[in-house]
Amino acid sequence: MPTTPPAIDIDSAYTLSDEQIDFFRRRGFIKLKQVLSPETLEHYRRVITQRVIELNDLANVPWEQRDTYQKAFIQVMNLWLKDDTVKEFVFGKRLARLAAELMGVDGVRLYHDQALYKEPSKTANAGHTPWHADQYYWPIDTTNTCTAWIPLHAVPLEAGPLSFAAESHHHEIGRDLEISDESEAVLQRELAEAGFDHVVEPFDLGEVSFHYGWTYHRAGPNTSQQPREVMTVIYMDQTARVTEPKNTYQVNDHNTWLPGTAIGGPAASKINPVLYHKD
Ligand SMILES: O=C(O)CCC(=O)C(=O)O
């Protein structure tokens, strides 16, 4: 097992106020400051970035040949299965407990992790992450799912921080849209017409956001000179069950992230460990 320097803290409890919990459930997302220390972030950033460089399957695809999704970010999934230090990070109790307490569930399982590295944009009007909701992709029977978006450094506005349509997690329009140019155009219009507040803010060093699976979100392009290095962990209620896939992406997700699980059965394959449950 890797050794952990003492300044590193991924397990202690982060105390949430009732107002913060209420904010998350009402607004569909929350940004929390000082969740992870600079030492913790730097320790894991080095390892995660090294693995992203090794495993990046877009390295040989020139920018001009990439589609909108490929320009949005380099995506490397379930890194915890490839590296014990990343596993240690993904299994950290601090974030998992936050996910459980924000959603109000007794425990959470891992759906999957993913590194999302947004490269500096090489052309105007490209490199944004289109509007979408994650749960479109997930064959899961509960709305108690959420993503922790964990920037591994401070993210100023020009580097493409994650932004949210507040209170959009109850909004049904556009739930059949995959992340695409169409989702960007349709949801941009629909969310504005419906009057949702679009919250676009930088992230401080150590700040982490959580958003529900049905909260619409997007990110602008990275117009800085440095890659935007972000790790994410997707949590689901530990009692989640697998549903009949509603689209081909869900068929793929079922096979990939919930292998061997039966439709209607617990979403609890060997790669969906419980990461936190209350005593
Ligand atoms: O990092 C990004 O640009 C998008 C992130 C995202 O969509 C997510 O974490 O659900």
The ligand as an SDF file (V2000), in Angstrom:
LIG
                    3D

 10  9  0  0  0  0  0  0  0  0999 V2000
  -15.5130   19.1360  -15.9820 O   0  0  0  0  0  0  0  0  0  0  0  0
  -16.3290   19.4540  -16.8420 C   0  0  0  0  0  0  0  0  0  0  0  0
  -16.1010   20.2930  -17.7130 O   0  0  0  0  0  0  0  0  0  0  0  0
  -17.6810   18.8100  -16.8460 C   0  0  0  0  0  0  0  0  0  0  0  0
  -17.9210   18.0170  -15.6070 C   0  0  0  0  0  0  0  0  0  0  0  0
  -19.2050   17.2790  -15.5810 C   0  0  0  0  0  0  0  0  0  0  0  0
  -20.0040   17.3580  -16.4590 O   0  0  0  0  0  0  0  0  0  0  0  0
  -19.4750   16.4570  -14.3960 C   0  0  0  0  0  0  0  0  0  0  0  0
  -18.5870   16.2820  -13.5420 O   0  0  0  0  0  0  0  0  0  0  0  0
  -20.5960   15.9500  -14.2790 O   0  0  0  0  0  0  0  0  0  0  0  0
  1  2  2  0
  2  3  1  0
  2  4  1  0
  4  5  1  0
  5  6  1  0
  6  7  2  0
  6  8  1  0
  8  9  2  0
  8 10  1  0
M  END
$$$$
